[in-house]
Structure formats: C-alpha cells, structure tokens
C-alpha cells in the first residue's frame, strides 16, 4: 500500500546512567544516538513491512540530517514532499532513561518542527491525497492538524505523541468542520489530556463517539484498550524480554496501520501488540530485524 506519514524526524540521544548521578564530577553512562521522531519511526516500521512510504517531514542541513535522509533513501522512503532547510540544525531529543529505556526525564531542542505549519502543508495536499492512507503526529500545529483533518480524502491515522501535544489534537477536532478521522493512538496520559476523564474505558468511549472510528489507548505493560462502534475491549501486552521500550508505541501503531491497510481490521490490535513485543527486544527505536514474519511468531 502507498502510505504517507507526516511528522517529525529527529535525533534521539538516550542516556542511561551506570551509577547514581553525582552533583560533582562526571557520572559514567551508556549513551546511544539513534534516528528517531514519532513520524519517522512509524514510516521506518511500515517500510520494513513492505509498504511504499512517503515521509513528509522537515530536515536541517547538518550531518545528523544527512544521515537520516540517507537512511530513508536506503529504505526506499520517498522524501520528495519533505523539506530541507539550509542553515538549520536537526531537532534533538535527549532523554535520561532507566536500564529498560523508560524515560525518567528529558530535554529537547526541536524548533525546526515549527516549520511544519499550515503554509508548508497546503501545497502538499494533492500529493498526500494520492496515498491509500495518511498518518500524522501532533508535532504539526493546531491549525495545520485542523486543515489536515478537513482536507485529507483518505483514511487518516493520528498519534498524539505527548500529553501537551495531545491538546493540539483536541483543539483541532473542535475547530474542524469534519470532526472525524479513522484512527487515533494515544497513551493513557494523553487520553486524559484530551478528554479530562481518568477512566481509560470511558476515555476511549468518549473519543469514539466524538467521531474517531478506531481508538487505541496504550496502557504500558497492561496492554491496550480498543474502542470502535461503541464497544470497548482490553487486550494484555504480549510477554517479552525487555531490552529497550523506546519506540514501542510507534511500533504498535505501525502494526495497527499495517493491519488496516491490508484489510485485516479485526487483527489490528494483535498486529500492534506483536510489533511492540518485537520492538522491545531491540536497543534501537525501530527493530532493524523487523520483517513480515513477525506476525507469525
């Protein structure tokens, strides 16, 4: 399937202290650099699953950007609707994690993502609508998300990224004339941010009745809550030896998108859970060993 992914591409720097951080002197740590970003990660996963991917993102012109763009080209990801800005540096996300990749704190320098504004998107919609489906993250501004919801002519999937960014989506849905989309993926904290409801099942129902056909709320090690047609179900996470959980939500959503893209709607949750199970076995945000046979395991 031809799938367009709209969203961030950044450098993930993950720090895992090897001892209790000291206020004086240097604390030994394991530091890893990866190509990341929710949108880019989803595009990477879907490419490894064999889809024809178009990534609509922004890049700087530093060595980090050159590396990310070269990797996309190696994967066969189309960057023709992406924009490289001269004199700009790549967005960087620096996280301090525990030994399993769970984030304890983080800082970021992602000002380049502000270039993904309404004027930037408008001229790309004809190319975007030639896809079989579209995926977007909430690094887009509120007005850009509103425009995308209203003018996307194919099934639209949105990942809310973080509780703060999820508010952009909530506002976009209010401003939208269409007030609907095909699928939303968020974690529990993001669902609370959108709905104000701290009951995960009620949050899922509230999102479903507000015009989102397929609602997926991830709840960490407990699995995922899915709601469609007013029916809410709970699905436990699959067991796996954890190496690093970073990127597992992106992998889950890629599995969901893959299932819907090939017409296996009823398997979307299981495909997502299998993708997440496979991902956490890898140190990288996207498991480089991902192949279609992951769904046969």
C-alpha positions in Angstrom: 0.0 0.0 0.0 1.1 3.6 -0.5 1.2 5.3 2.9 2.1 8.9 3.6 3.5 9.7 7.0 3.5 13.4 8.1 5.6 14.3 11.2 8.8 14.8 13.0 12.3 13.4 12.2 14.8 13.9 15.0 17.9 12.6 16.6 17.3 10.7 19.8 20.1 10.7 22.3 19.4 8.3 25.1 21.4 8.4 28.3 21.4 5.5 30.8 23.5 6.4 34.0 25.6 3.5 35.2 25.5 4.7 38.8 23.7 7.3 40.9 24.3 10.7 39.2 26.7 12.8 41.1 26.3 16.5 41.7 30.1 16.9 41.4 32.2 15.3 38.7 31.2 13.1 35.8 28.8 10.1 36.1 29.5 7.1 33.9 26.7 6.4 31.5 25.7 4.5 28.4 24.9 7.0 25.6 23.2 6.0 22.4 22.4 8.0 19.2 19.5 7.0 17.0 17.4 8.3 14.2 14.0 9.0 15.8 10.9 11.0 15.8 7.4 9.5 16.1 6.5 10.1 12.4 9.9 8.9 11.1 9.8 5.8 13.4 6.3 4.9 12.1 7.5 5.4 8.5 10.6 3.2 9.1 8.5 0.4 10.6 6.0 0.5 7.8 8.8 0.5 5.2 10.3 -2.7 6.7 6.8 -4.3 6.5 6.9 -3.7 2.7 4.7 -0.7 2.2 5.5 2.2 -0.2 6.2 5.0 2.2 6.2 8.8 1.6 7.6 10.8 4.5 6.6 14.4 4.8 8.9 16.0 7.3 11.5 18.7 7.8 15.3 18.3 7.9 18.2 20.6 8.8 21.4 20.5 6.8 23.8 19.2 9.4 25.5 15.8 9.5 22.6 14.4 11.5 20.1 15.4 8.8 22.3 14.0 6.1 22.4 10.6 7.9 18.6 10.5 8.5 17.9 11.3 4.9 20.4 8.8 3.6 18.8 6.1 5.7 15.4 7.0 4.4 16.7 6.7 0.8 18.3 3.4 1.7 14.9 2.1 3.0 13.2 3.3 -0.2 11.2 6.0 1.7 10.1 8.8 -0.7 11.2 12.3 0.6 10.0 14.3 -2.3 7.5 16.2 -0.2 9.9 16.7 2.7 11.8 20.0 3.1 15.4 20.5 4.0 16.1 23.9 5.5 19.6 25.4 4.9 21.4 26.7 7.9 19.1 24.8 10.3 20.1 22.1 12.8 18.3 18.8 13.3 15.8 18.5 16.1 17.4 16.8 19.0 15.6 14.9 21.8 17.8 14.0 24.8 16.4 11.5 27.4 17.6 10.2 30.6 16.4 6.6 30.9 16.4 3.7 33.2 18.0 0.4 32.2 14.9 -0.7 30.2 14.6 2.5 28.2 11.8 4.0 30.3 12.3 7.8 30.3 12.9 9.5 33.7 13.5 13.0 32.3 14.2 14.7 29.0 15.1 17.9 27.3 14.7 18.8 23.6 15.7 21.3 21.0 13.2 20.9 18.2 12.5 24.4 17.0 12.8 23.2 13.3 9.5 21.4 13.8 7.8 24.8 13.9 8.4 24.9 10.1 5.7 22.3 9.7 3.0 24.9 9.6 -0.2 25.4 7.5 1.5 27.1 4.6 4.1 24.3 4.5 1.4 21.6 4.3 -1.1 23.3 2.0 0.9 22.9 -1.2 1.5 19.2 -0.5 -2.1 18.0 -0.1 -2.6 16.9 -3.7 0.4 14.5 -3.3 -0.7 13.4 0.1 -4.2 12.5 -1.1 -2.8 10.2 -3.7 -2.0 7.8 -0.9 -4.1 4.9 0.3 -3.9 6.2 3.9 -2.2 9.0 5.8 -0.6 9.0 9.2 0.3 12.2 11.2 1.8 13.1 14.5 0.9 16.1 16.7 4.2 17.9 16.1 2.0 19.7 13.5 0.4 22.9 14.8 -3.2 23.1 15.7 -4.3 24.9 12.6 -2.2 22.5 10.4 -3.9 19.5 12.1 -7.3 21.1 11.6 -6.6 21.6 7.9 -5.3 18.0 7.6 -8.4 16.6 9.3 -10.7 18.5 7.0 -8.9 18.1 3.7 -7.5 14.5 3.9 -9.5 12.4 1.5 -8.3 9.0 2.6 -8.3 7.3 6.0 -6.4 9.4 8.5 -4.4 7.9 11.5 -3.1 10.3 14.2 -0.6 9.7 17.0 -0.9 12.3 19.8 2.8 12.0 20.9 2.6 13.5 24.4 0.0 14.9 26.8 0.9 18.5 25.9 0.9 17.9 22.1 -2.4 15.9 22.5 -4.1 19.3 23.4 -3.3 20.4 19.8 -5.3 17.5 18.5 -8.2 18.1 20.9 -8.4 21.8 19.8 -8.1 20.7 16.1 -11.0 18.4 16.4 -13.1 21.3 17.9 -12.1 23.6 15.1 -12.5 21.0 12.3 -15.6 21.1 10.1 -15.3 17.4 9.5 -15.0 16.5 13.3 -13.9 12.9 12.4 -11.0 10.7 11.5 -10.3 7.0 11.1 -8.0 6.2 13.9 -6.3 7.7 16.9 -3.5 6.2 19.0 -2.6 7.7 22.4 -1.3 6.6 25.8 -3.4 6.9 28.9 -1.9 10.2 30.0 -2.6 11.6 26.5 -6.2 10.3 26.6 -6.7 12.1 29.9 -5.3 15.3 28.4 -7.8 15.1 25.6 -10.9 14.0 27.4 -10.4 15.1 31.0 -11.6 11.6 32.0 -9.3 9.4 34.2 -11.2 6.2 33.5 -9.5 4.6 30.5 -12.6 2.8 29.2 -14.7 6.0 29.5 -12.0 8.0 27.7 -11.9 5.5 24.9 -15.7 5.6 24.5 -15.7 9.4 24.7 -13.2 9.6 21.8 -15.1 7.1 19.8 -18.5 8.9 20.0 -16.8 12.2 19.1 -16.0 11.0 15.6 -13.0 8.7 15.8 -13.8 5.3 14.3 -10.9 3.4 15.8 -9.5 4.4 19.2 -6.3 2.8 20.6 -5.2 3.7 24.1 -1.9 2.1 25.2 -1.5 1.4 28.9 2.1 0.3 29.1 2.7 -3.2 30.4 -1.0 -3.7 30.8 -1.5 -3.6 27.0 -4.1 -1.6 25.1 -7.7 -0.5 25.2 -9.5 -0.5 21.9 -12.9 1.1 21.1 -14.9 1.0 18.0 -18.7 1.2 17.3 -19.3 1.9 21.0 -17.6 -1.4 22.1 -14.5 -1.2 24.3 -12.2 -4.2 24.7 -9.0 -4.7 26.8 -6.0 -6.6 25.4 -3.0 -7.6 27.5 0.6 -6.9 26.4 2.5 -9.9 25.0 5.4 -11.2 27.1 8.9 -10.4 26.0 12.3 -9.9 27.4 12.8 -6.1 27.6 15.9 -4.5 26.1 14.5 -1.0 25.5 10.9 0.2 25.4 11.7 3.4 23.5 9.7 3.3 20.2 7.3 0.6 21.3 4.3 2.8 20.9 5.4 3.8 17.4 5.8 0.1 16.5 2.4 -0.7 18.0 0.7 1.9 15.8 2.6 0.8 12.7 1.2 -2.7 13.3 -2.3 -1.3 13.6 -1.9 0.8 10.4 -0.5 -2.2 8.6 -3.5 -4.4 9.5 -6.0 -1.8 8.4 -4.0 -1.1 5.2 -4.2 -4.7 4.1 -7.9 -5.1 5.1 -7.4 -7.1 8.3 -9.2 -4.7 10.6 -10.0 -7.4 13.1 -6.3 -8.2 13.6 -5.2 -4.6 14.1 -4.7 -4.9 17.9 -2.9 -8.2 17.8 -0.6 -6.9 14.9 0.2 -3.9 17.0 0.9 -5.9 20.1 3.2 -8.2 18.1 5.1 -5.3 16.7 5.6 -3.8 20.2 6.7 -7.2 21.5 9.3 -7.4 18.7 10.5 -3.9 19.1 11.3 -4.0 22.8 13.8 -6.8 22.1 16.0 -4.2 20.3 18.1 -1.3 21.6 17.1 0.9 18.7 13.7 2.8 18.4 12.9 0.6 15.4 14.0 -3.0 15.4 16.2 -3.4 12.3 15.3 -7.1 12.1 11.6 -6.4 11.6 10.1 -8.5 8.8 6.5 -9.6 7.9 7.0 -12.9 9.6 6.8 -11.1 13.0 3.1 -11.7 12.7 3.6 -15.5 12.5 5.6 -15.7 15.8 
